[in-house]
Amino acid sequence: MAIFSVNGADLFYEVHGDPNGKNTVAFLNGVMASTSSWYLLEPVFRKAGFRIVLHDFKGQLKSSKPEGPYTFAEHCEEFKALLDHLGVEKVHLVGTSYGGEVAMKMAILYPELVGSISLIDSVSELDPVCKGFVTGWKVLCDTHDGETFFWGMAPSIYGPKFIENNQEMLAQRAKAIKNDPDGYLEGQKTLYDTFANDVYMTDELCRIQCPALILVGNDDILKPYKFSKIIWDNIKDSECVILPECGHVSIFERPKELESAIFGFIMKHVM
């Protein structure tokens, strides 16, 4: 665990697995997530000898939160600087939601660096429903009560079956952010504005030449399948997997299925 400073921001990051591994995989967070959100998915890559890079984008929990909004290109520039700092010359990217959108932008801006992208519940454009959810989350942030925020937004991201079966775990997550640790809620608002203002990249998807895997929960009401279909249609030779009985937070709702699909996909394309 360490801090990397770039463009006036301090990025929290972790490196796991083999620090000299031939292959590197980086996991890119959803907007509400942090590095620990990937702990269910990264062990299989450790066993396979990968170097694993995790980090919080600026604005997220353990990184600094400069005034925004930001751009996805900024996130990419800063992440590339971190990879350069770590000596990474080629990386396989796995991103969920906001992180998947950063992964797409990375593949557009820095194609020589990206070996493959795996995109979980991501979009390349918006519709009024998705914008409406984001506006509602900003209102919840203004309560300055993380627990109120969590329970207000939870039905829009978790699938109904997962909510029904995981009440205790969800209550623990709500309590963990109740007191707004490290300015979490203000950082969230900045990231929501970044997403709403800058996520459109459908017309650039044709520039992505690396292998691409697209995964989406079939019960995702925030970023439903129609958005994954747009990405699938616009990235040549990409693959798509639909996860049954799964909402937006596939990394918690279907970790085993994700592990099998993503690990198998990346192993097809390692150097």
C-alpha positions as CSV (number, residue, x, y, z in Angstrom):
1,M,0.0,0.0,0.0
2,A,1.5,3.4,-1.0
3,I,0.7,6.8,-2.3
4,F,1.7,8.1,-5.8
5,S,1.5,11.9,-6.4
6,V,0.6,13.1,-9.9
7,N,-1.0,16.3,-11.3
8,G,-1.5,17.6,-7.7
9,A,-3.4,14.5,-6.6
10,D,-2.3,11.7,-4.3
11,L,-3.4,8.3,-5.6
12,F,-3.6,5.4,-3.1
13,Y,-2.5,2.2,-4.7
14,E,-1.6,-1.5,-3.9
15,V,0.5,-4.0,-5.8
16,H,0.0,-7.7,-5.2
17,G,1.1,-11.0,-6.7
18,D,4.5,-11.3,-8.3
19,P,6.2,-7.8,-8.5
20,N,8.3,-9.2,-11.4
21,G,5.5,-11.1,-13.1
22,K,5.6,-11.4,-16.8
23,N,1.9,-10.4,-17.0
24,T,0.1,-7.5,-15.2
25,V,-3.6,-7.1,-14.6
26,A,-5.0,-3.9,-13.2
27,F,-8.5,-3.6,-11.6
28,L,-10.3,-0.2,-12.0
29,N,-12.9,0.8,-9.5
30,G,-16.5,1.6,-9.8
31,V,-17.3,5.1,-8.6
32,M,-18.4,4.0,-5.1
33,A,-15.7,1.4,-4.7
34,S,-12.1,1.2,-3.4
35,T,-9.2,-1.2,-3.8
36,S,-10.6,-3.7,-1.4
37,S,-13.6,-4.2,-3.7
38,W,-11.5,-6.4,-5.8
39,Y,-10.2,-8.8,-3.1
40,L,-12.7,-11.5,-4.2
41,L,-11.5,-11.5,-7.8
42,E,-7.7,-11.0,-7.7
43,P,-6.5,-14.2,-5.9
44,V,-6.8,-16.3,-9.1
45,F,-4.4,-14.0,-10.8
46,R,-1.9,-14.2,-7.9
47,K,-1.9,-18.0,-8.2
48,A,-1.2,-17.6,-12.0
49,G,1.9,-15.4,-11.3
50,F,0.4,-12.1,-12.3
51,R,1.4,-8.7,-11.0
52,I,-1.8,-7.0,-9.8
53,V,-2.3,-3.3,-9.6
54,L,-5.1,-1.7,-7.7
55,H,-5.7,2.0,-7.1
56,D,-8.3,4.6,-6.1
57,F,-9.0,7.3,-8.7
58,K,-8.7,10.9,-7.4
59,G,-12.0,11.7,-5.7
60,Q,-12.3,8.1,-4.3
61,L,-12.1,6.9,-0.7
62,K,-8.3,6.7,-0.1
63,S,-7.0,9.1,-2.7
64,S,-7.1,12.9,-2.5
65,K,-10.1,14.8,-3.7
66,P,-9.1,17.9,-5.6
67,E,-11.8,20.2,-6.9
68,G,-13.5,18.9,-10.0
69,P,-15.1,17.8,-12.1
70,Y,-12.4,15.8,-13.8
71,T,-12.2,14.1,-17.2
72,F,-11.7,10.4,-18.1
73,A,-8.6,11.5,-20.0
74,E,-7.2,12.9,-16.8
75,H,-7.8,9.6,-15.0
76,C,-6.1,7.8,-17.8
77,E,-3.1,10.2,-17.8
78,E,-2.7,9.7,-14.0
79,F,-3.1,6.0,-14.2
80,K,-0.6,5.7,-17.0
81,A,1.9,7.7,-14.9
82,L,1.4,5.2,-12.0
83,L,2.0,2.3,-14.4
84,D,5.1,4.0,-15.7
85,H,6.3,4.5,-12.1
86,L,5.8,0.8,-11.5
87,G,7.6,-0.2,-14.7
88,V,4.5,-1.7,-16.4
89,E,4.8,-1.9,-20.2
90,K,1.7,-3.8,-20.9
91,V,-1.5,-4.3,-18.8
92,H,-4.7,-6.2,-19.0
93,L,-7.5,-3.9,-17.6
94,V,-10.6,-5.1,-15.7
95,G,-13.0,-2.3,-14.9
96,T,-16.4,-2.2,-13.4
97,S,-18.8,0.6,-14.2
98,Y,-16.8,3.9,-14.0
99,G,-13.6,1.8,-14.0
100,G,-14.8,0.1,-17.2
101,E,-15.3,3.5,-18.8
102,V,-11.7,4.5,-17.8
103,A,-10.5,1.2,-19.3
104,M,-12.2,2.0,-22.6
105,K,-10.6,5.5,-22.6
106,M,-7.2,3.9,-21.8
107,A,-7.6,1.6,-24.8
108,I,-8.4,4.6,-27.0
109,L,-5.7,6.9,-25.8
110,Y,-2.9,4.5,-25.0
111,P,-3.4,1.4,-27.3
112,E,0.2,0.4,-27.0
113,L,-0.1,-0.1,-23.3
114,V,-3.3,-2.1,-23.1
115,G,-3.3,-5.9,-23.7
116,S,-7.0,-6.4,-23.2
117,I,-10.0,-4.9,-21.6
118,S,-12.8,-6.6,-19.5
119,L,-15.7,-4.2,-19.0
120,I,-18.3,-4.9,-16.3
121,D,-21.6,-3.1,-16.3
122,S,-20.2,0.0,-18.1
123,V,-21.5,2.5,-20.7
124,S,-20.2,4.7,-23.5
125,E,-23.2,7.1,-23.4
126,L,-26.1,8.0,-21.1
127,D,-29.9,8.1,-21.2
128,P,-32.3,10.2,-19.0
129,V,-32.9,7.3,-16.6
130,C,-29.2,6.9,-15.8
131,K,-28.8,10.6,-15.5
132,G,-31.7,10.7,-13.1
133,F,-30.2,8.1,-10.8
134,V,-26.9,10.1,-10.7
135,T,-28.9,13.3,-9.8
136,G,-30.6,11.5,-7.0
137,W,-27.3,10.2,-5.6
138,K,-26.0,13.8,-5.5
139,V,-29.1,14.8,-3.4
140,L,-28.4,11.9,-1.1
141,C,-24.8,13.1,-0.7
142,D,-26.0,16.4,0.5
143,T,-27.5,14.8,3.6
144,H,-23.9,14.3,4.8
145,D,-25.0,11.0,6.2
146,G,-23.3,8.1,4.6
147,E,-25.8,5.6,5.9
148,T,-28.7,7.5,4.5
149,F,-26.9,7.8,1.2
150,F,-26.1,4.1,1.0
151,W,-29.7,2.9,1.6
152,G,-31.0,5.5,-0.7
153,M,-28.9,4.4,-3.7
154,A,-28.7,0.7,-2.9
155,P,-31.9,-0.4,-4.8
156,S,-30.5,1.2,-8.0
157,I,-27.3,-0.8,-8.0
158,Y,-27.9,-4.1,-6.3
159,G,-30.1,-6.8,-7.8
160,P,-33.3,-7.7,-5.8
161,K,-32.1,-11.2,-5.0
162,F,-28.8,-10.0,-3.7
163,I,-30.5,-7.4,-1.5
164,E,-32.9,-10.0,-0.1
165,N,-30.1,-12.4,0.8
166,N,-27.4,-10.0,2.1
167,Q,-29.1,-7.6,4.5
168,E,-26.4,-7.9,7.2
169,M,-23.5,-7.3,4.8
170,L,-25.2,-4.3,3.2
171,A,-25.9,-2.9,6.7
172,Q,-22.2,-3.2,7.5
173,R,-21.3,-1.3,4.3
174,A,-23.8,1.4,5.2
175,K,-22.4,1.9,8.7
176,A,-18.8,2.0,7.3
177,I,-19.5,5.2,5.5
178,K,-22.1,6.7,8.0
179,N,-19.7,9.4,9.2
180,D,-18.5,10.3,5.7
181,P,-14.9,9.0,6.1
182,D,-12.2,11.2,4.4
183,G,-14.8,13.3,2.7
184,Y,-16.2,10.4,0.8
185,L,-19.5,12.0,-0.1
186,E,-18.1,15.2,-1.5
187,G,-15.7,13.1,-3.6
188,Q,-18.6,11.1,-4.9
189,K,-20.4,14.2,-6.1
190,T,-17.3,15.3,-8.1
191,L,-17.1,11.8,-9.7
192,Y,-20.8,11.9,-10.6
193,D,-20.3,15.2,-12.3
194,T,-17.3,13.8,-14.2
195,F,-19.4,10.8,-15.3
196,A,-22.4,12.8,-16.4
197,N,-20.3,15.4,-18.2
198,D,-17.6,13.3,-19.9
199,V,-18.6,9.6,-20.3
200,Y,-19.8,9.8,-24.0
201,M,-17.3,7.9,-26.1
202,T,-19.4,5.7,-28.4
203,D,-18.1,7.3,-31.5
204,E,-14.5,6.5,-30.4
205,L,-15.1,2.8,-29.7
206,C,-14.0,1.9,-33.2
207,R,-10.5,2.9,-32.3
208,I,-10.2,0.1,-29.7
209,Q,-8.2,-2.7,-31.3
210,C,-7.3,-4.8,-28.2
211,P,-9.4,-7.9,-27.2
212,A,-12.5,-6.8,-25.3
213,L,-14.9,-8.7,-23.0
214,I,-18.1,-7.1,-22.0
215,L,-20.1,-8.4,-19.0
216,V,-23.4,-7.2,-17.7
217,G,-25.9,-8.2,-15.1
218,N,-29.3,-9.0,-16.6
219,D,-31.0,-7.2,-13.7
220,D,-28.9,-4.1,-13.9
221,I,-31.3,-1.1,-14.0
222,L,-28.6,1.6,-13.7
223,K,-26.6,0.6,-16.8
224,P,-28.8,-2.1,-18.5
225,Y,-27.8,-4.5,-21.3
226,K,-28.7,-2.0,-24.0
227,F,-25.6,0.0,-23.1
228,S,-23.4,-3.1,-23.2
229,K,-24.9,-4.0,-26.6
230,I,-23.8,-0.6,-27.9
231,I,-20.2,-1.3,-26.7
232,W,-20.3,-4.8,-28.1
233,D,-21.6,-3.6,-31.5
234,N,-18.9,-0.9,-31.7
235,I,-15.7,-2.8,-30.6
236,K,-14.6,-5.2,-33.3
237,D,-14.5,-8.9,-32.4
238,S,-15.5,-8.2,-28.8
239,E,-17.2,-10.8,-26.7
240,C,-20.3,-10.4,-24.4
241,V,-21.4,-12.3,-21.3
242,I,-24.8,-11.7,-19.6
243,L,-24.9,-12.6,-15.9
244,P,-28.2,-14.1,-14.6
245,E,-30.0,-12.8,-11.6
246,C,-27.4,-10.0,-11.2
247,G,-27.7,-6.3,-10.7
248,H,-25.1,-3.6,-11.3
249,V,-22.6,-4.7,-8.7
250,S,-21.5,-7.9,-10.4
251,I,-18.2,-7.9,-8.5
252,F,-20.1,-8.7,-5.3
253,E,-23.2,-10.4,-6.7
254,R,-21.5,-12.9,-9.1
255,P,-17.8,-13.0,-8.2
256,K,-17.2,-16.7,-9.2
257,E,-18.8,-16.3,-12.6
258,L,-16.7,-13.1,-13.2
259,E,-13.6,-14.9,-12.1
260,S,-14.1,-17.7,-14.5
261,A,-15.1,-15.5,-17.5
262,I,-12.4,-12.8,-17.0
263,F,-9.5,-15.1,-16.0
264,G,-10.3,-17.4,-19.0
265,F,-10.5,-14.4,-21.3
266,I,-7.3,-12.8,-20.2
267,M,-5.4,-16.2,-20.3
268,K,-6.3,-16.4,-24.0
269,H,-4.5,-13.1,-24.6
270,V,-1.4,-13.0,-22.3
271,M,1.9,-12.2,-23.9
